[in-house]
Every structure is written in structure tokens, then in C-alpha cells.
Amino acid sequence: MDLYLKGRVSEAEYYLKRIIKSTKSKEIYLRSLFWLGQIYYSQNKFYNTIKIYKEFLSKCNTCKNEPVVLLKLGISYLRTGKKEKALYFLKNLIKKYPKSKEAKKAKILLKNLSES
């Protein structure tokens, strides 16, 4: 997503929303959802992140970016005070993708949560 990577976040968000509404391609739809979620997450818009990433997960069985989505869903739920939902996504990430770098981060988060 060139516009996003170039720091033109508002433009990227605008075009991604248009693509999501108009595309017939599942691959483009999922990629656009992923990047829109990334934008919201980077702006600390955690409720929007949750909405977009839950839509992403509902449309894919096993997608390339699923570990990232599960991690960021867990973190977004933590940031919105929904610890139980956060635990669900973090544990699900570890179960489905135990060797991923995202699972390693999720394990650290879970350890820190259990210590607090």
C-alpha cells in the first residue's frame, strides 16, 4: 500500500474504503481490509481496528496475514479494556501459529498479564 507507506494515511484510508465497497476479488478485498486495519491500529483507533479485523477473519480461513491480525486484535481488545476477548485472540494465535513471531509476542503479553 504505497500511499500508507509514504505517510499519506488519509488518502490510503479513503481509497481502501472505496476498494472494499467495490471490488469483486476476495484477495483484493482481504488485502484492503488488512491495510485498513493497519491504518486504524497505527492511529490507536482500536474499536475500528477490531471491527475491520473481525471482518477480515470472518472472510478468510487461513490467510497469510492472519497471525498479525490475531495479535493486533488481542492488543486492541486489551487497549479497550476487554481482557477476556484479548486472551481469546492471543491464545488462539499461539494455538494456530505456535512458531510465528506474532505467537512469541503473544506469549510475552500473556506472561505480563498473568504477572500483573
C-alpha positions as CSV (number, residue, x, y, z in Angstrom):
1,M,0.0,0.0,0.0
2,D,2.1,2.8,-1.4
3,L,0.1,5.8,0.0
4,Y,0.2,4.4,3.5
5,L,3.9,3.6,3.4
6,K,4.5,7.2,2.0
7,G,2.7,8.6,5.0
8,R,-0.4,9.7,3.1
9,V,-2.6,7.9,5.5
10,S,-5.9,9.8,4.9
11,E,-5.7,9.2,1.2
12,A,-4.9,5.5,1.7
13,E,-7.8,5.1,4.1
14,Y,-10.1,6.8,1.5
15,Y,-9.0,4.5,-1.4
16,L,-9.1,1.4,0.7
17,K,-12.7,2.0,1.8
18,R,-13.6,2.5,-1.9
19,I,-11.9,-0.7,-2.9
20,I,-13.6,-2.6,-0.1
21,K,-17.0,-1.4,-1.3
22,S,-16.5,-2.1,-4.9
23,T,-14.2,-5.0,-5.5
24,K,-15.4,-8.4,-6.5
25,S,-12.0,-10.0,-5.9
26,K,-11.7,-11.8,-2.5
27,E,-8.0,-11.4,-2.5
28,I,-8.1,-7.6,-3.1
29,Y,-11.0,-7.3,-0.5
30,L,-8.9,-9.1,2.2
31,R,-5.7,-7.2,1.4
32,S,-7.7,-3.9,1.6
33,L,-9.3,-4.9,4.9
34,F,-5.8,-5.8,6.3
35,W,-4.3,-2.5,5.3
36,L,-7.3,-0.5,6.6
37,G,-6.9,-2.3,9.9
38,Q,-3.2,-1.4,9.9
39,I,-4.1,2.2,9.4
40,Y,-6.6,2.2,12.3
41,Y,-4.2,0.3,14.6
42,S,-1.4,2.8,13.8
43,Q,-3.7,5.7,14.8
44,N,-4.8,4.0,18.0
45,K,-8.4,3.6,16.7
46,F,-8.8,0.3,18.4
47,Y,-12.6,0.0,18.1
48,N,-12.2,0.5,14.3
49,T,-9.3,-2.0,14.2
50,I,-11.4,-4.6,16.0
51,K,-14.3,-4.1,13.6
52,I,-12.1,-4.4,10.4
53,Y,-10.0,-7.3,11.6
54,K,-13.1,-9.3,12.8
55,E,-14.5,-8.8,9.2
56,F,-11.1,-9.9,7.8
57,L,-11.2,-13.1,9.9
58,S,-14.8,-13.9,9.0
59,K,-13.8,-13.9,5.3
60,C,-10.7,-16.0,5.4
61,N,-10.0,-19.5,6.5
62,T,-6.2,-19.4,6.7
63,C,-4.8,-16.2,5.3
64,K,-1.2,-15.1,5.1
65,N,-1.7,-12.1,7.5
66,E,-3.9,-14.0,10.0
67,P,-1.1,-14.1,12.7
68,V,-0.7,-10.3,12.5
69,V,-4.5,-9.8,12.7
70,L,-4.9,-12.1,15.7
71,L,-2.1,-10.4,17.5
72,K,-3.4,-6.9,16.8
73,L,-6.9,-8.0,17.7
74,G,-5.7,-9.2,21.0
75,I,-3.8,-6.0,21.7
76,S,-6.7,-3.8,20.5
77,Y,-9.0,-5.6,22.9
78,L,-6.5,-5.1,25.7
79,R,-6.4,-1.4,24.9
80,T,-10.2,-1.2,25.0
81,G,-10.3,-2.9,28.4
82,K,-11.7,-6.2,27.2
83,K,-9.2,-8.6,28.7
84,E,-11.2,-11.8,28.2
85,K,-11.6,-11.2,24.5
86,A,-7.9,-10.2,24.2
87,L,-6.9,-13.5,25.9
88,Y,-9.1,-15.4,23.5
89,F,-7.3,-14.0,20.4
90,L,-3.9,-14.2,21.9
91,K,-4.3,-17.8,22.9
92,N,-5.9,-18.7,19.5
93,L,-2.8,-17.1,17.8
94,I,-0.5,-19.3,19.8
95,K,-2.5,-22.4,19.2
96,K,-2.8,-21.9,15.4
97,Y,0.6,-20.4,14.7
98,P,2.9,-21.5,17.6
99,K,6.2,-20.9,15.7
100,S,5.3,-17.4,14.4
101,K,7.0,-14.2,15.6
102,E,3.5,-13.0,16.5
103,A,2.9,-16.0,18.8
104,K,6.2,-15.2,20.6
105,K,4.9,-11.6,21.2
106,A,1.5,-13.0,22.3
107,K,3.3,-15.3,24.8
108,I,5.1,-12.3,26.3
109,L,1.9,-10.4,26.5
110,L,0.2,-13.3,28.3
111,K,3.0,-13.7,30.7
112,N,2.9,-10.0,31.5
113,L,-0.8,-10.1,32.0
114,S,-0.6,-13.0,34.4
115,E,2.1,-11.2,36.5
116,S,0.0,-8.0,36.8
